[in-house]
Amino acid sequence: MAEILYIRLGSQAKDEISWLIINTTEQEIIASGELSNAEQLSELTDKAQQRVVRVFVPGCDVLLKRLVVPTKSQRAMRSAVPYMLEDELAQDVDELFFAYANLANNKSEHNCFVAITERAQMLQWQSWLTDANIETKSMQPDVLAMPYVEGQYSAIALHCVNSTSEKAVRSTQIVIRQDEWQGYTLDNDAWQFLLNSLIFSGQKEDESAEGSTTTINAYSNLPFVDDIANENGITVVNAEEELPLALFAQHSQSSSFNLLQGEFKIKERRSKNLSNWLWAAGFAVCALLFNVGYKSAQLWQLSAQISDVETHIITRYKKVFPSAKKVPIGIVKSQLKRKLAQVGGTNDQTGFLTMLSQVQPAFAKVPKIKT
């Protein structure tokens, strides 16, 4: 059974953290809950074991920018972007982290899509997970996990609790996706300001043309919406209410963007069993090399002995047959047989006994020779 643990972190250690476990085979929620702060992340350590972990972070901490950069080189583009945006950013670019997306199906004129967040914030998020012994290879802004409908807004309200040593303050955040690479996570005041700006924009369009309606797909009750529903150029479509994290989990698969890249990219860790197998394989290779080395030494010694014997044979052959100049070792045996044949050498027909019988009459003429 494939299960995924989804975690939405907060901006600060005191912010509430929500979590959800989904069975991807049955598309069923196994469990869900909230943690009061980052210190309680260790309560999810056991749940994270043997499960894929995917993390969402607040969109209010991640700025999404679309740019037109006059280059096709990815390296040149990524070197230029921080300085192109330097005047728009409130912080020094050296304090910021830039993560890039590849939107293959992008239809706009933009060719560069970048997410910007504080390097210190990235380090903080990673430290919370590390302290809780939770490993993840995926970290996304929550706004990119919202449903995307071209030309329309998608919005959902998150009711969060910010806990301090003195009291807990309940607040509301609105997560809005406006476009494929545009979105915001806003508090109540910023959300009300956005609605007013949309109303103002709609009124301006009405004065100059027929006007167009801004559609907001609401996946929960949204504050201030009742006063403007289906008025002032804004249409609110109430979709089926869902748990915010369940909605993120359902639609996050449509985006391959991952904040964990560059200096924050997670290196692959070998499993303990794989490490044991690698140690065993290492020992086996060492034993094999030692055995091959030993056999090679033995072969070298035998080759040296064979060479000495061949040299000795050739030397003796030349001593017996001084007229021989070059005598390949491979033909010494055949040469010896030929020489013996020339002097009545031995074979199956004329052996040593046959030769003795031929010299017997000569021995008979010399009585003093004793046999």
SULJO-V451376 format. One record per pair of residues at least 4 apart in sequence whose ideal C-beta (glycine too) atoms are under 7 Angstrom apart, sorted by the first residue. I is the first residue (numbers start at 1). GAP is how many residues later the second one is. D is the distance in Angstrom with one decimal. If there is no record, write none. Layout:
i;gap;d
I;GAP;D
I;GAP;D
//
This chain:
i;gap;d
1;22;6.0
1;24;6.0
2;22;4.6
2;23;5.7
3;18;5.8
3;19;6.8
3;20;5.5
3;21;7.0
3;27;6.4
3;48;5.1
4;18;5.5
4;20;6.0
4;47;6.5
4;48;4.8
4;50;6.1
5;14;6.6
5;16;5.3
5;39;7.0
5;42;5.7
5;43;5.6
5;46;4.8
5;48;4.9
6;13;6.6
6;14;4.7
6;16;6.9
6;48;5.4
6;50;6.9
6;239;5.5
6;242;6.7
6;243;4.9
7;10;6.5
7;12;4.9
7;37;6.8
7;46;6.7
7;48;5.1
8;9;6.6
8;10;4.9
8;48;4.3
8;134;6.4
8;237;5.9
9;8;5.8
9;46;6.3
9;48;5.4
9;116;5.6
9;119;6.7
10;5;2.4
10;6;6.2
10;7;5.9
10;48;6.7
11;4;5.8
11;47;5.2
11;49;6.7
11;50;5.3
13;24;5.9
13;25;4.2
13;26;7.0
14;23;5.2
14;148;5.7
14;149;5.3
14;150;5.9
15;22;6.9
15;145;6.5
15;147;5.7
16;18;5.5
16;19;6.9
16;20;6.4
16;144;4.9
16;145;4.5
17;17;6.8
17;18;4.3
17;21;6.6
17;24;6.6
18;16;5.1
18;227;5.2
19;13;6.6
19;14;5.8
19;16;7.0
19;25;5.9
20;9;6.5
20;12;4.4
20;223;6.9
20;225;4.2
20;226;6.1
20;229;6.3
21;9;4.1
21;10;4.8
21;26;6.6
22;7;5.8
22;8;6.6
22;227;5.5
23;5;4.6
23;7;5.6
29;217;6.3
32;211;6.6
32;213;6.8
35;5;4.0
35;6;6.5
35;8;6.4
36;4;5.7
36;127;5.0
37;126;5.5
38;90;4.5
41;87;5.7
41;91;3.7
41;93;6.6
42;90;4.6
44;4;5.6
44;88;6.6
44;90;6.3
45;87;5.5
45;88;5.1
45;89;6.2
47;4;6.7
48;5;5.1
48;86;4.6
53;81;6.0
53;82;6.5
53;83;4.2
54;82;6.4
54;84;4.4
54;198;6.9
55;81;5.0
55;83;6.5
55;84;4.6
56;84;5.6
56;86;4.6
56;89;5.9
56;192;5.6
57;4;6.1
57;5;6.6
57;68;6.1
57;82;6.2
57;84;5.9
57;85;6.9
58;84;6.2
58;127;5.1
59;82;4.6
59;83;5.2
59;84;3.7
59;116;6.3
59;124;5.7
59;125;6.1
59;126;3.5
60;125;4.2
61;56;5.5
61;60;5.5
62;53;5.2
62;55;4.8
62;79;4.2
63;53;4.4
64;51;5.6
64;117;5.5
64;118;6.1
64;119;6.4
65;20;6.5
65;49;5.2
65;51;6.6
66;44;4.2
66;47;5.8
66;115;5.4
67;14;6.5
67;17;6.6
67;43;6.1
67;45;4.2
67;47;7.0
68;41;5.9
68;42;5.7
68;43;6.2
69;8;4.8
69;11;6.1
69;12;6.7
69;42;6.1
69;43;4.6
71;5;4.6
71;6;5.4
73;4;6.3
74;4;6.3
75;4;6.4
76;4;6.2
77;4;6.3
77;35;5.6
78;22;6.3
80;4;5.7
81;4;6.3
81;17;6.3
81;31;6.2
81;33;5.7
82;4;6.6
82;11;4.1
82;16;6.0
83;10;6.9
85;4;5.5
86;7;5.6
89;4;6.6
89;7;6.7
91;4;4.9
91;5;5.9
95;23;6.4
95;24;6.0
96;20;5.5
96;22;6.2
96;23;6.3
97;20;5.6
97;22;4.6
97;25;5.3
98;16;5.4
98;18;5.7
99;15;6.9
99;16;4.7
99;160;5.1
99;162;5.3
99;163;7.0
100;13;6.7
100;14;5.4
101;12;4.2
101;14;7.0
101;80;6.9
101;156;4.5
103;10;5.5
103;77;6.5
103;78;6.6
106;4;6.8
113;68;4.9
115;26;6.5
115;144;6.5
117;4;5.4
117;5;6.1
119;4;6.5
120;4;6.3
121;4;6.5
122;4;6.4
122;142;5.6
123;4;6.1
124;4;6.7
125;4;6.8
126;4;6.0
126;138;6.9
127;4;6.1
128;4;6.6
129;5;4.6
129;7;6.4
137;123;6.5
137;129;5.0
138;120;5.6
138;122;6.9
139;119;6.4
139;120;4.3
139;121;5.0
140;4;5.5
140;5;5.7
140;112;6.0
140;115;6.6
140;117;6.3
140;118;6.7
140;119;6.7
142;33;5.3
142;43;6.2
142;106;5.9
143;32;5.8
143;33;6.9
143;34;5.3
143;40;2.9
143;41;6.5
143;42;6.1
144;39;6.6
144;111;4.7
144;113;5.9
145;103;3.8
145;106;5.6
145;107;3.9
145;110;6.9
146;8;4.7
146;29;6.0
146;31;3.7
146;37;6.6
146;105;6.3
147;7;4.7
147;70;6.9
147;104;5.0
148;6;7.0
148;29;5.9
148;32;6.0
148;106;6.8
149;5;6.4
149;68;6.4
152;63;4.3
152;65;6.0
153;23;5.9
153;25;5.6
153;61;6.9
153;62;6.7
153;63;4.4
153;64;6.7
154;22;7.0
154;23;4.6
154;63;4.8
154;65;6.9
155;19;5.8
155;20;6.8
155;21;4.6
155;61;5.7
155;63;5.7
155;67;5.8
156;19;5.4
156;63;4.2
156;64;4.9
156;88;5.3
156;91;6.1
157;15;5.6
157;17;5.5
157;63;4.7
157;64;6.5
157;65;5.6
158;14;6.9
158;15;4.5
158;17;6.3
158;86;5.3
159;11;6.6
159;13;5.6
160;11;5.4
160;13;5.9
161;7;5.2
161;9;5.3
162;6;6.9
162;7;4.8
162;9;6.2
163;5;4.7
171;16;6.6
172;16;5.5
172;51;6.5
173;12;5.6
173;13;6.8
173;14;6.1
174;12;5.0
174;17;4.4
174;48;6.6
175;10;5.0
176;7;5.9
176;8;5.1
176;10;6.8
177;6;4.3
178;4;4.2
178;5;5.8
186;4;3.8
186;5;4.6
186;8;6.4
187;4;6.9
188;4;6.4
188;35;5.8
189;4;6.5
190;4;6.4
191;4;6.6
191;32;6.7
191;33;7.0
192;4;6.5
192;32;5.2
193;4;6.4
194;4;6.4
195;4;6.5
195;29;5.8
195;33;6.2
196;4;6.3
197;4;6.3
198;4;6.4
198;16;5.3
198;36;5.8
199;4;6.4
199;29;6.5
199;33;4.3
199;34;6.7
199;35;6.5
200;4;6.5
201;4;6.5
202;4;6.4
202;9;6.4
202;12;6.3
202;30;5.8
202;31;2.5
202;32;6.6
203;4;6.7
203;29;7.0
203;30;6.9
204;4;6.6
205;4;5.9
205;6;4.5
205;7;6.1
206;5;4.0
206;27;6.7
211;22;6.0
213;20;5.7
213;22;5.0
214;19;6.1
214;20;5.0
215;20;4.8
215;22;6.2
216;18;6.5
216;20;5.1
216;21;7.0
217;20;5.0
217;22;5.2
218;4;5.1
218;7;6.6
218;18;5.6
218;19;6.7
218;20;5.3
218;21;6.4
219;20;5.0
219;22;6.4
219;23;5.7
219;28;5.7
220;21;5.4
225;4;5.9
225;11;5.4
228;4;5.4
228;6;5.3
229;7;4.8
230;5;5.7
230;6;6.8
242;4;5.1
242;5;4.6
243;4;6.8
244;4;6.4
245;4;6.2
246;4;6.3
247;4;6.5
248;4;5.6
259;5;7.0
260;4;5.1
260;5;5.6
260;6;5.6
261;4;5.2
270;4;4.6
270;5;5.2
271;4;7.0
272;4;6.6
273;4;6.5
274;4;6.3
275;4;6.5
276;4;6.5
277;4;6.1
278;4;6.2
279;4;6.6
280;4;6.4
281;4;6.3
282;4;6.4
283;4;6.3
284;4;6.3
285;4;6.3
286;4;6.3
287;4;6.3
288;4;6.2
289;4;6.1
290;4;6.3
291;4;6.3
292;4;6.1
293;4;6.5
294;4;6.6
295;4;6.2
296;4;6.3
297;4;6.5
298;4;6.4
299;4;6.2
300;4;6.4
301;4;6.5
302;4;6.3
303;4;6.4
304;4;6.6
305;4;6.5
306;4;6.3
307;4;6.4
308;4;6.3
309;4;6.3
310;4;6.4
310;19;4.6
311;4;6.3
312;4;6.4
313;4;6.2
313;16;6.6
313;19;5.9
314;4;6.4
314;13;5.5
314;15;6.3
315;4;6.5
316;4;6.4
317;4;6.1
317;7;6.5
317;10;5.6
317;15;5.7
318;4;6.6
318;6;5.5
318;9;6.7
321;18;6.9
327;5;6.1
327;8;6.8
331;4;5.6
332;4;6.3
333;4;6.6
334;4;6.4
335;4;6.4
336;4;6.3
337;4;6.3
337;8;6.6
338;4;6.6
340;5;2.6
340;6;6.4
341;4;4.2
344;6;6.3
344;11;6.1
346;4;6.5
346;5;4.8
346;6;5.9
350;4;4.7
350;5;6.8
352;4;6.6
353;4;6.5
354;4;6.7
355;4;6.9
356;4;6.6
359;4;6.3
360;4;6.4
363;6;5.7
//
